Amino acid sequence: MINLEIKVAAPNLEEVKDKAIKIDAKNIAKLSQIDTYFLVGKKRLKLREEKDTNYLVSYVRSNKKDSKLSKYKIITIPKNLVWWVKKLFSFIFGVKSSSYYFSIVLSEPFFYVICFPCIKRTV
């Protein structure tokens, strides 16, 4: 699969909200997620924990500050195995960092995700 990711700083969240209203974006979801990044060399590997679904994501992308094109593969991890997968991969590869995000997903006419990093812990 291929993903295009664009991250921009939004120092004024009220301004972002006003612009979303002006283009008639609809709030379709609120997400809470924890991402754990493992040290695996040139490729990237993260465990994404969400309320109902958990994923192991393997991806490749460049280290540049503007838009990033990623090639990735996703494996769904059953909830009862997440703790074991995290412990095993942490032991084998080591953990680069772990982040907690709260996101608002907007749609119409485009698909937007506005992320608010709450905690970032670098190991």
Secondary structure, 3 states (H helix, E strand, C coil): CEEEECCCCCCCHHHHHHHHHHCCCEEEEEEEEEEEEECCCCCEEEEEECCCCEEEEEEECCCCCCCEEEEEEEEEECHHHHHHHHHHHHHHHCEEEEEEEEEEEEECCCCEEEEEEEEEEEC
